[in-house]
């Protein structure tokens, strides 16, 4: 079970790198990327994951243009060479760790990628994310995030889209640890208390002089199990911005947001306001493999050398109806107001309100905004 990484002094436990420190079936190691050109006309989301205790590695590419969302899925048996991240035609090359990398996918079912990432700001280490259901640990993860620019090209059905780094921007994160993956496990005793839902907000945005990374999770009562918002300056300083107050603006009759108002606090006590708007929504549980996706689940064994392409009509009522039961990533634009100064930022606006959430007035899984 030895691999190339075992040549390097990176071991944390007295066994090969290929063996996770935890035997939990849900141990994972994943990268997530998003890219857009600030127009709201296109949004690309992609990722690669390794699931050593399930023997699986997989990758996905999700692209929305107009009312069409296209997903490409790739899956295969895991190998021990973690220095060369790949799933079939999909590859990630780390050029300069924590600064630049390259994502490539040779033509697969009509879709191809060759994109190079350059960090505009330093990576930021987020707070450790930890949840229990009863006595069992269901989520124990570490993550870092970064804002950056993209260059290269995207190919879709013979059309080549040029990715210009002067306008193409996005965020990425790396996370690892334990979270639900793969096939559903036997239920055992029903959860006590039962799972009633969760409220989630993730906003990484790049401005001219700084970037922000905001991450909040709330229980149905509104109690925050995760609260972290930091500002990363060009010179590397990381500034905590307090306990933000958030108002999500929902489309009437839905749980699909049009934007949000976020009020935070600079380290010197100055109020800082972010007015965020959605330019294009991409439900990542519609072909992206995240919670609630009925078509693709990260870590599920699909057999060796598996690929598929799925296409979704985002005006289909059945697809629209799935939006309330998962997280939606949006091309995000924000205006930051700090004193008499305003600045424009772009990045990701990710939100999900699943089930009951008392502060939002959602009494159950089916309640929608007035």
N, C-alpha and C positions, 0 to 999 in steps of 0.2 A: 504493500500500500504506500510505499515511498513515492514521492514526486519531486519535481525540480525545486519547489520551495523549501524542501528539507535541507538543501545546500546552504540556506541562509539563516542567520541567527534571529529568527522570528518566532521560535517556539514559545508557547505559554504553558504547555503541559508535557509530561514525559511520554509522548507518543507522536506519531507522524502528524503533520499538518492536516492531512486528509481526514483525520478522525476528529470530529467536533468534541469540545469539552463536555457537551451535554448529549445524552442518549435520547433526549426527547425527539420523537418523530418529526416535530414541527420546527426543528432547527433549520434556519435558512440564512443565505448570504446573497444580497441582491443589490443591483444598481437600477436607478430610475432616471430617465432623461425626458425633458420636454423642449420643444423648439417652435418658435413662431416669428412672423415678420412684422408684428405690431399692426396688422391691418384687420385682423379678425376674419380673414379669408381662408386661413389654413392653420391647423394646429397638429403637430406631430408629437406623439408620446411613445416612448420605447423603454424596454428594460430587459435585463438578463438576470436569472437567478439560479443558484446552486442549492440543492436540497440533499445533502450527503446521506442523511439517515433514511431517505426514500429512494436513493440511487438515481435521482433525476436531475437534469438541468434543462432549462427552457428559456425562451426569449419571445418577445412580441414586439410588433410595430403597429401603432394605431394612428390613423390619419383621418382627420375630418376636414372636408372642403364642402362648403355650402350645406346641403341637406344629406350628404352621403358620408358615412363613416366606414372606413375600411380597416380590417384587422388581418394581420398575418401572424400566424403562430408557428413556432418551431420547438421541437422537444426531442430529447435523446437521452440515452444512458449517460450517467455522469462518468468523468474520468478523473485522474489524479493530477493533471497538469493545470494548476490554477494560475500559472503565470501567463497562459495563453487562453484568455476567456473566449469561448466560442460555443455556439450551438449550430451545427451544420453550416449554413451559409452566413450566419450572423457572427460578427467578431467585435471585440472591444480591445483596442490597443492603448495601453497607458504610455503616453509619450513622456510626460513630466509629472510624476505623482503629485496629486493635489492641485495641479495647475492646468494640464492639457491632456487630452485623449482623443481618440478617433473611433468612431462607430462605423462599421461597414456591414452591408448585407448585399451579397451578390443577388442578382435577379431571382426572386422567389415568388412565383404566382403573379408575376407582373409588377412587383414592387422591388426597388433597389435603393440602397443608401450608401453614401460616402460623406460623412460629416465629421468635422474636426471642432472640438470644443476648446475654448480658451477662457479660463477663469478671469472675470473682471475684478473680483474681490477674493480675499482669502476664504478658505472653507471655514465653516463654523460648526463646532461640536454641539449638537442639541442635547437637551436633558435626556437622561435615560428614561425610557417609556416602559412602565411596569403596570400590569393589571392581573388581578386574580378573579376567578369564578369559583366561589366557595373557597376551598383550600388549594385549588389547583392554579398554577401559574399558566395563564393563557397568552400573555404577551410580556416579553422581557427583551427589549431591543435597544441597541445603540445606533445612532445615525449621525452623519454629518451632511451638511448642505452647502451649496455654492451657487452663485449667480455668474453667468458667463455669456459669451457670444458663440455663434456657430458659423462655419463656412463649409462650402462643398456643394453637393447636389443631392436631390431626391428624384428618383425615377418612378413614375406611376403609369403603367400601360402605354409605354413608349414616349410619354411626355417627360421632359427633363426640367426640373425646377431648380433654378440657381439659388443657392443659399449665400447671401451677401452678409458678411459679419458686421457691416455698418448698421444693419437693421434687424438681422435675425438674432434673437435673444432667448434666454430660457433659464431654467434652473435644473439642478441635478441633485440627487442624494444617494448615499451609500448607507445601507442598513444591514444589520446582522443580529442574530439572536433567535428568539422563539416567537412565532406567531402562527395562527392557524393556516395550514397549507394542505394541498393534496386532497385525497378522497376524504369524505366525512367519516369521522370515527363513530363507533357505537355510542349511543347517547348516554347509556347508564341512567342513573337517577336524574330526573329533571332538575335544572338549576334552581336553587333556593337562596335568595329570591330570584324569580324568573328574569331573563333579559328583556328589558323594556325599550332598549334603544340606546343611541349615542348621538352626540352632536360634535362635529369636527370642523375645524377651520385651520387651513395651512396657507400662508401667504408669504412666499419668497419673492421679493421685488428688487429690481436694480434701478437706482437713480444715478445722476451724474457723479455725485461725490460719495455716495454710500449705498449699501444694500441693507435690506431688512429680511429677517426670517422670523415669522410669527407662527406658532403652533399651539393650538388650544384644543383640548378635549373636555367635554362636559358630560356628566351623568344626566339622566332624565330630570332630576331635580334642579339642575343647573350647577351642581357642585363640580369644580374643576379638578380633574385628576391629572391634568397636564396643562401647564401655563408657562410659556417661554416666548419672549419677544426680544430680539437683540438687533442692534444696528452695527454693521461692519463698515468701518471707514476705509478709505483708500490706503491710509498709512498702517492698517492692520489693527487699530483699536477696535475693541468689541464693547459696546455700550448696552447695558440692560435698560429696558424701557418700561419697567413697572408691570402693573396689572391692567391690561387694556380693557376698555369697555367697548363692546361690539354690538352693532345693530345690523342685522342682515336684511336686505331689501328683496323680498320674494315677489315673483310674478303671481298675481291674484289667481287663486284656484289651483296652485301648484306648490311644490317645495323647491322650485328652480329659482335660484337667486339672479337678480340683475346686477347686484353689487352689494357693497357693505360700507358702513361708516365705522372706523376704528379710532378710538381716542386713547393715545398712549402718553408717556411722560419721559422727557429727556432726563439724563442723569442730574442735570442742574435744576430740575423741577419744572422746566418749561413744558407746557402742553404741546403735544404733537398730534395732529389729526391726519388720517389717511382716508381719502374718499376713493374707494375702489369700485371699478365697474367691470362687468363681463363683456368681452367683445365676441366670444364664441365659446359655447359650452361643449365639453366632451365627457359624457358619462364613462368613467373608466371601468364600470361594471357591465359595459356593453362591448364585449370583445377584448377588454383589457385584462381580464383575469382577477380583478379585485372583488372584494366581498359582495356577494349577491349576483355574480355573473353566472348565468345559466349555460354559457357557451364555452367558457375557457377558465380553468382554475390553475393557478400557479402550483407547480409541484406534482400535478397529477400524471401518473404513468400513462402515456399514450402509445407506447411501443417505440421501438427504435426508429430513428430517422423520420420522425413525423413532421409534416408541414400541412398547413391548410390556410385558405383565405376565406374570410367571411365579409360580406358587404351588408350594411344596414341602411335602411331608409329612415332618416331621423324624423320624418313627418308621420311615420306609421304610429297610430294610437297605441299599439302594443309596446312599441319601443319607448314612446313618451311615458307610458304608464310605469315603466321600470325605473324612471328617474328618481322617484321618491324612496327607492329601496337601496340606494348606493351613493357613492361619492362622485361628484362632478368636478372635473378640472376645467378651468376657464382660461382662455387668453385674458390676461389681466392687465388693466391700466389703472394707475393710481396717481392722485395728486396729493402731495404731502404739504401741509400747511404748518409752519413752525414760526410763531411770531408774525412778522410782516413778510416772511419769505415763503414762496411756493415753488415746488419743483415737481416734474413729471417723472413717473417711473413705470416700468413694464416688467412683467414676469408672469407668475402663476397665481391664480385665485382659486383655491380648492376648498370645496365645502360639501358637507353632507349632514342632513338632519334626519336621522333614522329613528322612527318610533316616537315615543313620548319625549317632549322637551318642554317643561313648564314655562321657562322664560319666553319661549317663542309662541306659546299658546297652542302647542300641538299636544292634544290630550292622548292620542294613540297613534297607531301606525298609519291610519288613513286620513287624519286631520290635515287640511291644507290651509294655506294662507288666505285670509279674507279678500 
